[in-house]
């Protein structure tokens, strides 16, 4: 594992993830102070390259870098040389030539951050690549669960919805299984992988006792500690995978009635953006069981921990 980069949780050991969770605890304490500023990244330049729409992730990374005293540059496809046809590689080389230390990239194509990590001296952080991975979202989800229960080992977690196209689901599967959670994957058969991709197939086989697949929502949430609803990824579906939004909502929307089958202490999560009334009912999304706002707050603390970690691991390397 090259700790200069954050590409996905498949390369993280249980110890690596636990260490990051511990660092996040310290960052969360910092956010509670009146003066939210430390010099960890003083003199460093962080570049956000977001070629897909984003609110929470982009703003979270920008805010995290500024709290750590870094200089921040934001690049989007619109208005940049990328719009004129410049390749991502050449754009990144240009930014590195301007002494960028960390490049955070969101890209519609799976593998883009991996490509950059092989060719750049700067640390590369994956902020979401196609349907493949979203490691910092998974880390903040892990932290949110850990914060609420004080553990992850043996917790029962239901991930519901468009798992086939969800980079959040893929990264969360890696993280939760490595920390000993029991997962239930639930959704329409057309939105559940018939066969996991090679890397997920390995973890599925290694932890098969801790992962099961359900098509019935009530069975999936029965007795669980965590319910995580996912957005329908319409923009990533080559063909519309459900007969209609109404039918999907009738069968897989997380409602108060559905939550009665979970534990009373169950928390509700969603990586956002939420389509209320489709994958989650408004009354559930904003209920006392919902930790959606906690996820956003924790995302800032996690990304601070990630930025600090890659900076420490890249000191003196490839310079």
Sine and cosine of phi, psi and omega as CSV:
sin_phi,cos_phi,sin_psi,cos_psi,sin_omega,cos_omega
0.00,0.00,0.82,-0.57,0.08,-1.00
-1.00,0.01,0.97,-0.24,-0.12,-0.99
-0.97,0.24,0.02,1.00,0.11,-0.99
-0.96,0.29,-0.37,0.93,-0.08,-1.00
-0.88,-0.48,0.37,-0.93,0.13,-0.99
-0.80,-0.60,0.98,-0.20,-0.10,-0.99
-0.94,-0.34,-0.66,0.76,0.13,-0.99
-0.19,-0.98,0.13,-0.99,-0.05,-1.00
-1.00,0.07,-0.03,1.00,0.01,-1.00
-0.91,0.41,-0.44,0.90,-0.01,-1.00
-1.00,-0.05,-0.06,1.00,-0.01,-1.00
-1.00,0.02,0.70,-0.71,0.12,-0.99
-0.99,0.10,0.20,-0.98,0.08,-1.00
-0.84,0.55,-0.66,0.76,0.00,-1.00
-0.90,0.43,-0.64,0.77,0.02,-1.00
-0.88,0.48,-0.70,0.71,-0.03,-1.00
-0.92,0.40,-0.68,0.73,0.00,-1.00
-0.89,0.45,-0.60,0.80,0.04,-1.00
-0.90,0.44,-0.67,0.75,0.02,-1.00
-0.91,0.41,-0.63,0.78,0.05,-1.00
-0.89,0.46,-0.63,0.77,0.03,-1.00
-0.90,0.43,-0.66,0.75,0.04,-1.00
-0.91,0.42,-0.56,0.83,0.01,-1.00
-0.91,0.42,-0.58,0.81,0.05,-1.00
-0.84,0.54,-0.68,0.73,0.00,-1.00
-0.93,0.38,-0.62,0.78,0.03,-1.00
-0.92,0.39,-0.59,0.81,0.03,-1.00
-0.90,0.44,-0.60,0.80,0.06,-1.00
-0.89,0.45,-0.64,0.76,0.01,-1.00
-0.88,0.48,-0.63,0.78,-0.03,-1.00
-0.92,0.39,-0.29,0.96,0.01,-1.00
-1.00,0.01,-0.09,1.00,0.02,-1.00
-0.99,0.14,0.35,-0.94,0.04,-1.00
-0.92,0.40,-0.66,0.75,0.03,-1.00
-0.98,-0.19,0.96,-0.27,-0.07,-1.00
-0.99,-0.15,0.97,0.22,-0.03,-1.00
-0.35,-0.94,0.79,-0.61,0.14,-0.99
-0.70,-0.71,0.43,-0.90,-0.13,-0.99
-1.00,0.02,0.38,0.92,-0.10,-0.99
-0.82,0.57,-0.60,0.80,-0.05,-1.00
-0.92,-0.40,0.40,0.92,0.02,-1.00
-0.86,0.51,0.78,-0.63,-0.03,-1.00
1.00,0.06,-0.07,1.00,0.02,-1.00
-1.00,-0.10,0.48,-0.88,0.03,-1.00
-0.91,-0.42,0.81,-0.58,0.02,-1.00
-0.93,-0.37,0.78,-0.63,-0.01,-1.00
-0.91,-0.42,0.83,-0.56,0.10,-0.99
-0.99,-0.12,0.92,-0.40,0.09,-1.00
-0.95,-0.32,0.97,-0.24,-0.04,-1.00
-0.90,-0.43,0.96,-0.29,-0.03,-1.00
-0.97,-0.23,0.20,0.98,0.17,-0.98
-0.74,-0.67,0.40,-0.92,0.01,-1.00
-0.88,0.48,0.63,-0.78,0.03,-1.00
-0.31,-0.95,0.60,-0.80,0.14,-0.99
-0.88,-0.48,-0.91,0.42,-0.09,-1.00
-0.86,0.51,-0.76,0.64,-0.09,-1.00
-0.92,0.39,-0.72,0.69,-0.04,-1.00
-0.90,0.44,-0.76,0.65,-0.02,-1.00
-0.90,0.43,-0.63,0.78,0.00,-1.00
-0.88,0.47,-0.73,0.69,0.02,-1.00
-0.90,0.43,-0.66,0.75,0.00,-1.00
-0.89,0.45,-0.73,0.69,0.00,-1.00
-0.90,0.44,-0.67,0.74,0.00,-1.00
-0.87,0.49,-0.71,0.71,-0.02,-1.00
-0.90,0.44,-0.63,0.77,-0.02,-1.00
-0.94,0.34,-0.60,0.80,0.07,-1.00
-0.89,0.46,-0.55,0.83,0.02,-1.00
-1.00,0.07,0.14,0.99,0.12,-0.99
0.97,0.25,0.36,0.93,0.05,-1.00
-0.99,0.13,0.37,-0.93,0.21,-0.98
-1.00,0.08,0.69,-0.73,-0.11,-0.99
-0.85,-0.53,0.74,-0.68,0.09,-1.00
-0.86,-0.52,0.77,-0.64,0.03,-1.00
-0.96,-0.29,0.76,-0.65,0.01,-1.00
-0.81,-0.59,0.76,-0.64,0.11,-0.99
-0.85,-0.53,0.24,-0.97,0.01,-1.00
-0.89,0.46,-0.67,0.74,0.00,-1.00
-0.96,0.29,0.80,-0.60,0.04,-1.00
1.00,0.05,-0.01,1.00,0.03,-1.00
-0.94,-0.33,0.08,-1.00,0.02,-1.00
-0.91,0.41,-0.31,0.95,0.06,-1.00
-0.87,0.49,-0.59,0.81,0.01,-1.00
-0.90,0.43,-0.40,0.92,0.01,-1.00
-1.00,-0.02,0.03,1.00,0.06,-1.00
0.95,-0.31,0.00,1.00,0.03,-1.00
-0.91,0.41,0.65,-0.76,-0.01,-1.00
-0.95,0.30,0.39,-0.92,0.06,-1.00
-0.86,0.52,-0.64,0.77,-0.02,-1.00
-0.87,0.49,-0.74,0.67,-0.02,-1.00
-0.93,0.37,-0.57,0.82,0.08,-1.00
-0.89,0.46,-0.72,0.70,0.00,-1.00
-0.91,0.42,-0.63,0.78,0.05,-1.00
-0.88,0.47,-0.65,0.76,0.03,-1.00
-0.88,0.48,-0.70,0.71,-0.01,-1.00
-0.93,0.38,-0.59,0.80,0.04,-1.00
-0.92,0.40,-0.59,0.81,0.05,-1.00
-0.89,0.45,-0.36,0.93,0.07,-1.00
-1.00,-0.04,0.32,0.95,0.08,-1.00
0.93,0.36,0.61,0.80,0.15,-0.99
-0.93,0.36,0.73,-0.68,-0.01,-1.00
-0.99,-0.11,-0.57,0.82,-0.01,-1.00
-0.72,-0.69,0.77,-0.64,0.05,-1.00
-0.89,-0.45,0.88,-0.48,0.02,-1.00
-0.97,-0.23,0.84,-0.54,-0.14,-0.99
-0.80,-0.60,0.75,-0.66,0.23,-0.97
-0.91,-0.42,0.78,-0.63,-0.13,-0.99
-0.61,-0.80,0.59,-0.81,-0.01,-1.00
-0.94,0.33,-0.26,0.97,-0.05,-1.00
-0.97,-0.24,0.79,-0.61,0.05,-1.00
-0.87,0.49,0.69,-0.72,0.07,-1.00
0.99,-0.13,-0.19,0.98,-0.04,-1.00
-0.84,0.54,-0.72,0.69,0.02,-1.00
-0.90,0.44,-0.56,0.83,0.03,-1.00
-0.90,0.43,-0.68,0.73,0.03,-1.00
-0.85,0.52,-0.72,0.69,-0.02,-1.00
-0.90,0.43,-0.63,0.78,-0.04,-1.00
-0.90,0.44,-0.44,0.90,0.00,-1.00
-0.99,0.16,-0.28,0.96,-0.14,-0.99
-0.87,-0.49,-0.12,0.99,-0.06,-1.00
-0.89,-0.45,0.50,-0.86,0.09,-1.00
-0.98,0.20,-0.47,0.88,-0.01,-1.00
-0.91,0.41,0.43,-0.90,0.14,-0.99
-0.94,0.33,0.62,-0.79,0.00,-1.00
-0.89,-0.46,0.77,-0.63,0.05,-1.00
-0.88,-0.47,0.80,-0.60,-0.01,-1.00
-0.99,0.15,0.91,-0.42,0.04,-1.00
-0.98,-0.20,0.34,0.94,0.01,-1.00
0.86,-0.52,0.89,-0.45,0.02,-1.00
-0.81,-0.58,0.97,-0.24,0.02,-1.00
0.82,0.58,-0.72,-0.69,0.03,-1.00
-1.00,-0.09,0.20,0.98,-0.19,-0.98
-1.00,0.07,-0.89,0.46,-0.16,-0.99
-0.48,-0.88,0.44,-0.90,0.09,-1.00
-0.51,-0.86,0.96,0.29,-0.18,-0.98
-0.88,0.47,-0.63,0.77,-0.04,-1.00
-0.96,0.29,-0.46,0.89,0.12,-0.99
-0.91,0.41,-0.68,0.74,0.03,-1.00
-0.90,0.44,-0.64,0.77,0.00,-1.00
-0.89,0.45,-0.66,0.75,0.00,-1.00
-0.94,0.33,-0.52,0.86,0.08,-1.00
-0.92,0.39,-0.69,0.72,0.05,-1.00
-0.86,0.51,-0.70,0.71,-0.03,-1.00
-0.91,0.42,-0.65,0.76,-0.01,-1.00
-0.88,0.48,-0.68,0.73,0.04,-1.00
-0.91,0.41,-0.70,0.72,0.01,-1.00
-0.88,0.48,-0.65,0.76,-0.01,-1.00
-0.90,0.45,-0.62,0.79,-0.05,-1.00
-0.98,0.22,-0.59,0.80,-0.12,-0.99
-0.93,-0.36,-0.22,0.98,-0.04,-1.00
0.97,0.25,0.09,1.00,0.01,-1.00
-0.25,-0.97,0.20,-0.98,0.15,-0.99
-0.80,-0.60,-0.50,0.87,0.02,-1.00
-0.77,0.64,0.80,-0.60,0.09,-1.00
0.94,0.33,0.05,1.00,0.11,-0.99
-0.94,0.33,0.52,-0.86,0.04,-1.00
-0.98,-0.20,0.83,-0.55,-0.12,-0.99
-0.79,-0.61,0.81,-0.58,0.05,-1.00
-0.97,-0.24,0.83,-0.55,0.09,-1.00
-0.96,-0.29,0.86,-0.52,-0.22,-0.98
-0.84,-0.55,0.75,-0.66,0.13,-0.99
0.79,-0.62,-0.64,-0.77,-0.09,-1.00
-0.99,0.12,0.96,0.26,-0.04,-1.00
-0.96,0.29,-0.52,0.85,-0.03,-1.00
-0.84,0.54,-0.65,0.76,-0.08,-1.00
-0.97,-0.25,0.11,0.99,-0.15,-0.99
-0.99,-0.11,0.91,-0.42,0.10,-0.99
-0.93,0.36,-0.49,0.87,0.05,-1.00
-0.90,0.44,-0.70,0.71,0.00,-1.00
-0.88,0.47,-0.70,0.72,-0.03,-1.00
-0.86,0.51,-0.76,0.65,-0.02,-1.00
-0.93,0.38,-0.59,0.80,0.03,-1.00
-0.91,0.41,-0.61,0.79,0.04,-1.00
-0.85,0.53,-0.73,0.68,0.03,-1.00
-0.84,0.54,-0.78,0.63,-0.10,-1.00
-0.91,0.41,-0.75,0.66,-0.07,-1.00
-0.92,0.39,-0.64,0.77,0.01,-1.00
-0.92,0.40,-0.64,0.77,0.00,-1.00
-0.90,0.44,-0.49,0.87,0.01,-1.00
-1.00,-0.09,0.17,0.99,0.19,-0.98
1.00,0.02,0.29,0.96,0.04,-1.00
-0.98,0.19,0.34,-0.94,0.10,-1.00
-0.97,-0.26,0.86,-0.52,-0.11,-0.99
-0.96,-0.28,0.61,-0.79,0.19,-0.98
-0.86,-0.51,0.84,-0.55,0.04,-1.00
-0.98,-0.21,0.83,-0.56,-0.11,-0.99
-0.72,-0.69,0.68,-0.73,0.06,-1.00
0.10,-0.99,0.02,-1.00,0.10,-0.99
-0.87,0.49,0.50,-0.87,0.00,-1.00
-0.84,0.54,-0.51,0.86,-0.01,-1.00
-0.96,0.29,-0.23,0.97,-0.02,-1.00
-0.91,-0.42,0.23,0.97,0.11,-0.99
-0.92,-0.39,0.72,-0.69,0.00,-1.00
-0.87,0.50,0.83,-0.56,0.08,-1.00
-0.91,0.41,-0.54,0.84,-0.03,-1.00
-0.56,-0.83,0.85,-0.53,0.00,-1.00
-0.90,0.44,0.52,-0.86,0.12,-0.99
-0.86,0.51,0.30,-0.95,-0.17,-0.98
-0.78,0.63,-0.71,0.70,-0.04,-1.00
-0.95,0.32,-0.62,0.78,0.04,-1.00
-0.95,0.32,-0.52,0.85,0.05,-1.00
-0.87,0.49,-0.62,0.78,0.01,-1.00
-0.89,0.45,-0.73,0.68,-0.03,-1.00
-0.95,0.30,-0.51,0.86,0.06,-1.00
-0.89,0.46,-0.69,0.72,0.01,-1.00
-0.93,0.36,-0.66,0.75,-0.04,-1.00
-0.92,0.39,-0.56,0.83,-0.04,-1.00
-0.87,-0.50,0.56,0.83,-0.13,-0.99
-0.85,0.52,-0.47,0.88,0.02,-1.00
-0.94,0.35,-0.34,0.94,-0.04,-1.00
-0.98,-0.19,0.05,1.00,0.02,-1.00
-0.74,-0.67,0.77,-0.64,0.14,-0.99
-0.68,-0.73,0.36,-0.93,-0.04,-1.00
-0.91,-0.40,0.72,-0.70,0.02,-1.00
-0.76,-0.65,0.57,-0.82,0.11,-0.99
-0.97,-0.26,-0.21,0.98,0.01,-1.00
-0.98,-0.19,0.86,-0.52,-0.11,-0.99
-0.90,0.43,-0.65,0.76,-0.02,-1.00
-0.90,0.44,-0.65,0.76,0.04,-1.00
-0.92,0.40,-0.57,0.82,-0.04,-1.00
-0.92,0.39,-0.62,0.78,-0.09,-1.00
-1.00,-0.04,-0.07,1.00,-0.05,-1.00
-0.86,0.51,0.89,-0.46,0.09,-1.00
0.95,0.31,0.29,0.96,-0.05,-1.00
-1.00,0.07,0.36,-0.93,0.03,-1.00
-1.00,-0.05,-0.44,0.90,-0.08,-1.00
-0.67,-0.75,0.72,-0.69,0.16,-0.99
-0.89,-0.45,0.86,-0.52,0.05,-1.00
-0.90,-0.44,0.91,-0.41,0.05,-1.00
-1.00,-0.05,0.62,-0.79,0.00,-1.00
-0.91,-0.42,0.52,-0.86,0.05,-1.00
-0.97,0.26,0.58,-0.81,0.15,-0.99
-0.92,0.40,0.85,-0.53,-0.06,-1.00
-1.00,0.03,0.94,0.35,-0.07,-1.00
-0.86,0.51,-0.58,0.81,-0.07,-1.00
-0.94,0.33,-0.25,0.97,-0.03,-1.00
-0.96,-0.29,0.00,1.00,-0.02,-1.00
-1.00,-0.02,0.85,-0.52,0.04,-1.00
-0.91,0.41,-0.60,0.80,0.07,-1.00
-0.75,-0.66,0.61,-0.79,-0.01,-1.00
-0.87,0.50,0.86,-0.51,-0.21,-0.98
-1.00,-0.07,-0.06,1.00,0.07,-1.00
-0.75,-0.66,0.49,-0.87,-0.05,-1.00
-0.85,0.53,-0.64,0.77,0.00,-1.00
-0.28,-0.96,0.37,-0.93,0.07,-1.00
-0.87,0.49,-0.64,0.77,-0.03,-1.00
-0.88,0.48,-0.70,0.71,-0.01,-1.00
-0.92,0.40,-0.65,0.76,0.04,-1.00
-0.86,0.51,-0.74,0.68,-0.01,-1.00
-0.88,0.47,-0.62,0.78,0.01,-1.00
-0.88,0.47,-0.55,0.84,-0.10,-0.99
-0.99,-0.16,-0.48,0.88,-0.17,-0.99
-0.76,-0.65,0.09,1.00,0.08,-1.00
-0.95,0.31,0.72,-0.70,0.03,-1.00
-0.99,0.15,0.94,-0.34,-0.08,-1.00
-0.91,-0.42,0.19,-0.98,0.08,-1.00
-0.84,0.54,-0.59,0.81,0.01,-1.00
-0.91,0.42,-0.66,0.75,0.03,-1.00
-0.90,0.44,-0.65,0.76,-0.05,-1.00
-0.91,0.41,-0.32,0.95,0.05,-1.00
-0.91,0.42,-0.36,0.93,-0.02,-1.00
-0.99,0.11,-0.28,0.96,0.03,-1.00
-1.00,0.08,0.12,-0.99,0.08,-1.00
-0.90,0.43,0.46,-0.89,0.03,-1.00
-0.89,0.45,-0.48,0.88,-0.01,-1.00
-1.00,0.07,0.06,1.00,-0.08,-1.00
-0.88,0.47,0.65,-0.76,0.11,-0.99
-0.96,-0.27,0.41,-0.91,-0.02,-1.00
-0.90,-0.43,0.75,-0.66,-0.04,-1.00
-0.82,-0.58,0.38,-0.93,0.10,-1.00
-0.36,-0.93,0.78,-0.63,-0.02,-1.00
-0.96,0.29,-0.24,0.97,-0.01,-1.00
0.96,0.27,0.35,-0.94,-0.13,0.99
-0.95,0.31,0.53,-0.85,-0.05,-1.00
-1.00,0.00,0.67,-0.74,0.20,-0.98
-0.97,-0.23,1.00,0.05,-0.07,-1.00
-0.91,0.42,0.71,-0.70,-0.06,-1.00
1.00,-0.07,-0.16,0.99,0.05,-1.00
-0.95,-0.30,-0.93,0.36,0.02,-1.00
-0.99,-0.12,-0.28,0.96,0.02,-1.00
-0.48,-0.87,0.70,-0.71,0.00,-1.00
-0.97,0.22,0.56,-0.83,-0.07,-1.00
-0.81,0.58,-0.68,0.74,-0.04,-1.00
-0.90,0.44,-0.47,0.88,0.05,-1.00
-0.99,0.15,-0.66,0.75,-0.03,-1.00
-0.86,0.50,-0.49,0.87,-0.05,-1.00
-0.89,-0.46,0.42,0.91,-0.01,-1.00
-1.00,0.10,0.09,-1.00,0.05,-1.00
-0.91,0.41,-0.40,0.92,0.02,-1.00
-0.98,0.19,-0.30,0.95,-0.05,-1.00
-0.96,0.28,0.71,-0.70,0.07,-1.00
-0.87,-0.50,0.43,0.91,-0.05,-1.00
-0.87,0.49,-0.69,0.73,0.03,-1.00
-0.92,0.39,-0.57,0.82,0.07,-1.00
-0.89,0.46,-0.61,0.79,0.03,-1.00
-0.86,0.51,-0.66,0.75,0.00,-1.00
-0.91,0.42,-0.73,0.68,0.03,-1.00
-0.88,0.48,-0.69,0.72,-0.01,-1.00
-0.93,0.37,-0.46,0.89,0.05,-1.00
-0.87,0.49,-0.60,0.80,0.04,-1.00
-0.91,0.41,-0.73,0.68,0.00,-1.00
-0.90,0.43,-0.66,0.75,0.02,-1.00
-0.89,0.46,-0.69,0.72,-0.04,-1.00
-0.94,0.34,-0.50,0.87,0.15,-0.99
-0.89,0.45,-0.71,0.71,0.01,-1.00
-0.89,0.46,-0.65,0.76,0.00,-1.00
-0.91,0.42,-0.72,0.69,-0.01,-1.00
-0.89,0.46,-0.68,0.73,0.03,-1.00
-0.90,0.44,-0.64,0.77,-0.04,-1.00
-0.91,0.41,-0.73,0.68,-0.04,-1.00
-0.93,0.36,-0.51,0.86,0.04,-1.00
-0.91,0.42,-0.71,0.70,0.02,-1.00
-0.89,0.45,-0.57,0.82,-0.04,-1.00
-0.99,0.13,-0.15,0.99,-0.02,-1.00
-0.95,-0.33,0.03,1.00,-0.01,-1.00
-0.90,0.43,0.84,-0.54,0.07,-1.00
0.98,0.20,0.05,1.00,-0.03,-1.00
-0.99,-0.16,0.68,-0.73,0.09,-1.00
0.83,0.56,0.47,0.88,0.01,-1.00
-0.95,-0.30,0.00,0.00,0.00,0.00
